[in-house]
């Protein structure tokens, strides 16, 4: 039983800490520093691209299991932070509103035809 509790604690720590680690790696300071060194930039991008989806998968696992609400809220927080970190990594210059914009800016498209 102790090993099962240790496993659950490690999985919850994975959910809780992958988001902040990814956010630190995608911060403006480290982003600008890594642009100067191509190997460091590639390593940072691979690390963020690996740990964030793992943290998101574990968070979804905890959110859909029949466990107490406190643990589910920690998992939801970890999921949200990982999504924000991935957005900062790949879509740094786009706002959230623009990412999910359904209508296009094309005046000749369906939205431009009145």
C-alpha positions as CSV (number, residue, x, y, z in Angstrom):
1,X,0.0,0.0,0.0
2,X,2.9,2.4,0.7
3,X,4.2,1.9,-2.9
4,X,0.8,2.7,-4.3
5,X,0.5,5.9,-2.3
6,X,4.0,6.8,-3.4
7,X,3.1,6.2,-7.1
8,X,0.0,8.4,-6.8
9,X,2.0,11.1,-5.1
10,X,4.6,11.0,-7.9
11,X,1.9,11.2,-10.6
12,X,0.2,14.1,-8.8
13,X,3.6,15.8,-8.5
14,X,4.1,15.3,-12.2
15,X,0.8,17.0,-13.0
16,X,1.6,19.8,-10.6
17,X,5.2,20.6,-11.6
18,X,5.2,20.1,-15.3
19,X,3.2,23.2,-15.9
20,X,5.4,25.6,-13.9
21,X,8.6,24.1,-15.4
22,X,7.2,24.5,-18.9
23,X,6.1,28.1,-18.1
24,X,9.6,28.9,-16.8
25,X,11.2,27.4,-19.9
26,X,8.9,29.5,-22.1
27,X,9.4,32.7,-20.2
28,X,10.6,35.7,-22.2
29,X,14.0,35.7,-20.5
30,X,14.8,32.1,-21.3
31,X,13.2,32.4,-24.7
32,X,15.4,35.3,-25.7
33,X,18.5,33.6,-24.2
34,X,17.8,30.4,-26.1
35,X,17.5,32.1,-29.4
36,X,21.2,33.0,-29.2
37,X,22.2,29.3,-28.9
38,X,20.6,26.9,-31.4
39,X,21.3,23.7,-29.5
40,X,19.9,25.1,-26.3
41,X,16.8,26.4,-28.2
42,X,16.2,22.9,-29.7
43,X,16.7,21.2,-26.3
44,X,14.3,23.7,-24.6
45,X,11.7,23.2,-27.3
46,X,11.9,19.4,-27.1
47,X,11.7,19.4,-23.3
48,X,8.6,21.7,-23.3
49,X,7.1,19.6,-26.1
50,X,7.6,16.4,-24.1
51,X,6.8,17.3,-20.5
52,X,3.7,19.4,-21.2
53,X,1.7,16.7,-23.0
54,X,2.7,14.1,-20.4
55,X,1.5,16.5,-17.7
56,X,-1.7,17.1,-19.6
57,X,-2.3,13.4,-20.1
58,X,-1.8,12.7,-16.4
59,X,-4.1,15.7,-15.5
60,X,-6.9,14.3,-17.7
61,X,-6.4,10.9,-16.1
62,X,-6.9,12.5,-12.6
63,X,-9.8,14.7,-13.8
64,X,-11.8,11.7,-15.1
65,X,-11.2,9.4,-12.2
66,X,-13.6,9.1,-9.2
67,X,-11.4,10.9,-6.7
68,X,-12.0,13.9,-4.4
69,X,-12.7,17.3,-5.8
70,X,-9.4,18.8,-4.4
71,X,-7.3,16.4,-6.4
72,X,-9.4,17.1,-9.5
73,X,-8.9,20.9,-9.0
74,X,-5.2,20.4,-8.8
75,X,-5.3,18.4,-12.0
76,X,-7.4,21.0,-13.7
77,X,-4.9,23.7,-12.6
78,X,-2.0,21.6,-13.9
79,X,-3.8,21.0,-17.2
80,X,-4.5,24.7,-17.7
81,X,-0.9,25.7,-17.0
82,X,0.4,23.1,-19.4
83,X,-2.0,24.3,-22.1
84,X,-0.8,27.9,-21.5
85,X,2.8,26.8,-21.7
86,X,2.3,25.1,-25.0
87,X,0.4,28.1,-26.4
88,X,3.4,30.3,-25.3
89,X,5.8,27.9,-27.0
90,X,4.1,27.6,-30.4
91,X,1.8,30.6,-30.7
92,X,3.6,33.3,-28.7
93,X,2.5,36.1,-31.0
94,X,-1.2,35.2,-31.2
95,X,-3.8,36.1,-28.6
96,X,-6.3,33.5,-27.3
97,X,-9.1,35.3,-29.0
98,X,-7.4,35.3,-32.3
99,X,-6.5,31.6,-32.0
100,X,-10.1,30.5,-31.8
101,X,-11.5,33.0,-34.2
102,X,-13.9,31.2,-36.5
103,X,-14.6,33.9,-39.1
104,X,-11.7,34.8,-41.5
105,X,-10.3,38.2,-42.5
106,X,-10.9,37.4,-46.2
107,X,-13.2,40.0,-47.7
108,X,-14.1,37.6,-50.5
109,X,-15.1,34.7,-48.2
110,X,-18.5,33.9,-46.8
111,X,-18.2,36.5,-44.1
112,X,-17.5,39.3,-46.6
113,X,-20.4,38.5,-48.9
114,X,-23.5,40.4,-47.7
